Amino acid sequence: MNIATPTPARPGTELQLPVTGMSCASCATRVEKTLRGVPGVRQAVVNLASERAAVELDAGTGLDTLGRALDKAGYGLALRETTLEVQDMTCASCVGRVERALRKLPGVVEASVNLATERATVKALATVSDAALVAAIVKAGYRARAAEEARPPQRPALDWILLASALLTLPLVAPMALALFGRHAMLPGAWQLALAAPVQFIAGARFYRAGWKALRAGSGNMDLLVALGTSAAFGLSLWLLLQPGPGMPHLYFEASAAVITLVRLGKWLESRAKRQTTEAIRALEALRPARARVRRDGAEVELALEQVVVGDIVVLRPGERVPVDGSVLEGESHLDESLVTGESLPVPKGPGERVTAGSINAEGALAIRTLAVGAETTLSRIIRLVESAQAAKAPIQRLVDRVSAVFVPVVLGAALLTLAGWMLAGAGWEPALVNAVAVLVIACPCALGLATPTAIMAGTGVAARHGVLIKDALALEQAHRVNLVAFDKTGTLTLGRPTVAALLPAPGHGRDEVLDLAAALQRGSEHPLARALLEFARAEGRQPAAAEGVQALPGRGLRGRVDGVETLLGSSRLLRESGAEAGALAAAAAGLEAEGRTVSWLMRQIEGRECGGRSELLGLIAFGDQLKPSARAAVERLRAMGVESLLLSGDSRAAVQAVATELGIREVRAEVLPDGKAEAVAELRAGGRVVAMVGDGLNDAPALAAADVGIAMATGTDVAMETAGITLMHGDPALVADALDIARRTRATIRRGLFWAFAYNVVGIPLAAFGLLNPVIAGAAMAASSVSVVGNALLLRRWRPAAQAPESRRQSARSRRALSSNTNEPASANAPETRPVSTASK
């Protein structure tokens, strides 16, 4: 069991652990014994009926220790993941405080808070309730609720308090502006007080409330800095105003009012900008229709989407959005899948073909059999992936978290040192206090907390809109470093629809004999080569019998008994291992492989395995596939980015080399067994290369997991997609370069945002401390820092895949206009020609 962060127990803590895997009284006894054997466990009592263990722990004993002990004994802890909406957070310090409050709660394994999304993701024991989590956050000084209860993000309404604050502040700062033009005018002190007081205590009330909550929790945040700084400026001005004496002293009411107004303005602009970073999620959620037209008892009825079940026949009219995942039963049409998969052109659909929820129907009426609804649809899975990626923390965020943890105390210390320094220098307490106020209000922990999450949200969101799904922040972090892409061949660089290109019998054997025996072995198989061979046999009018005891030989082929005789079909490796020789077919096979064909050999065993298993060659079958139109351009673009490509295949070296030569790939690994793919990737990584593995099949999953970054084609198996950190929603290899490109751009955006966030503080705080910044200017700079960091992240929304050329984009726009007007504009006529190549031995 892997638990990310140890959760030490307090002295004498008692936990109710939900234990999985128990089936009888002996299991309960074993679990008790296991738990009591863990150092730091005082007592453990297991209740089999409730499947819980009551455990009393010493200080320092963590859930990770208990989890590992149970895992070793064959049991586990029942964990659940909860998402909470957290309100009133203003800066990175708030994030740290909420995380610490959650992690202190007994039973919480890990807690991660995202300032940009204002959400907390908590992994905890199943016995920890949402109410307990919410209570811990409330105790820390924030508001919270379960995400299911949370409202969707709304466009920030006009802040009337901000508007009133600005109107009251304007007369206070106007004299400063007039002074630049040589005109000196100043409001009477009583008027300044009347204007500044509502700003300080009404518009600024939020800073006092949040700052007080932070103090009560023994922490600090941006609100505390603003409250202290503006209160000092306001208090100093009030004290000076009340002092008897001739003339009016210099007052600082404009500083306190301007800082509060500018910070509120910055927060309002920031919330508007943050909302734009979540546009991708909202756009995807908007693709879900609320209702569907379903055939029930011979009639069409309109139902709420929640009432549609798997197996229902959904009727789709022209111009409507597909409500479910399914397969077409009746009708033909084109579907615009651009917002789901990123595919720019409408896709033709007919009976038997799959359709995806969220696609838009064009000209034809369709009847669709429902295969998935609700949370199980492709669209829902995409939304979950994007939400997960946006909620995750990038590794670089750890540095920010460490800085944020000490930021406010350091700034308070700097302000005190500034005050003391100016006093010791003999400047008097008035300029000393003003400069200390400037230090407090220019410090900006908000920008630090926003730089990384807003960039990740914008980057993963825009990538999803163009068919690149990034599962988590770690994949994004790793992808920018990739310098080698290892491609699987079949279904990745080729279409994965092989055909029989040649069938040659060995001397003494007939063509029909070879075809019948090979087809008999392949009956019932779903492998692309099997489907190609069976289609060829049907076209030839053959009706082969079924083989018995068919056994797959991973990476080699398969064996079985046909008419009582052991028969083998597979690769050149299997030919050698079976003891057969190519003989008269050797030259023909070499020629076919040089053309990029995949050659399979058919053999009959003439001596049992106990006698060495010698076989007789019956013939060969050559298969050809077609390269995907963008395959060569994808390799060339990767090379232009400084990323080399490698072809990794189980096919023969000659066939793999032929494809590699056609694509311009310089490095190949051929005749690699499925297990060997992961070993090859590990070997490449051990050589100092940062490897991305691109594949689509079940046997690619180990290699995808072994790579620094796994990239799966969504046209492949679910296992490959679950294993990979990045999924390409339509099987275009050109998207590989796009995925690396958006990762690089997102990383650069994060670094740029963090640079400016640190620069504001590293440069601004010393300037303020040396009296070179007026508090008003300091407040403006603080507000501008957050807005500029979020604005920097929003630049990522302009990103477009390079593969989507201008003409393609124009055609896509025309297609969408055609779809919206329900006109028929077939788009597939412009599809590029494809070229025949080999298909891999998977």
Secondary structure, DSSP 8 states (H G I E B T S, - for coil): ---SS--B--TTEEEEEEEES--SHHHHHHHHHHHHTSTTEEEEEEETTTTEEEEEE-TT-BHHHHHHHHHHTT-EE-EEEEEEEEES--SHHHHHHHHHHHHTSTTEEEEEEETTTTEEEEEEETTS-HHHHHHHHHHTT-EEEEGGGS---------HHHHHHHHHHHHHHHHHHHHTTT------HHHHHHHHHHIIIIITHHHHHHHHHHHHTT---HHHHHHHHHHHHHHHHHHHHHS-SSS-----HHHHHHHHHHHHHHHHHHHHHHHHHTHHHHHHHTTS-SEEEEEETTEEEEEEGGG--TT-EEEE-TT-B--SEEEEEE--EEEE-HHHH---S-EEE-TT-EE-TT-EE-SS-EEEEEEE-GGGSHHHHHHHHHHHHHHS--TTHHHHHHHHHHHHHHHHHHHHHHHHHHHHTT--HHHHHHHHHHHHHH--HHHHHHHHHHHHHHHHHHHHHTTEEE--HHHHHHHTT--EEEE--TTTTB-S--EEEEEEE-TT--HHHHHHHHHHHHTT--SHHHHHHHHHHHHTT------EEEEEETTTEEEEEETTEEEEEE-HHHHHHTT---GGGHHHHHHHHHTT-EEEEEEEESS-GGGT--EEEEEEEEEEEEE-TTHHHHHHHHHHTT-EEEEE-SS-HHHHHHHHHHHT--EEE-S--HHHHHHHHHHHHHTT--EEEEE-SGGGHHHHHHSSEEEEETTS-HHHHHH-SEEESS--THHHHHHHHHHHHHHHHHHHHHHHHHHHHHHHHHHHHTT-S-HHHHHHHHHHHHHHHHHHHHGGGG---TTS-HHHHHHHHHHHHHHHTT-----GGG----EEE-----
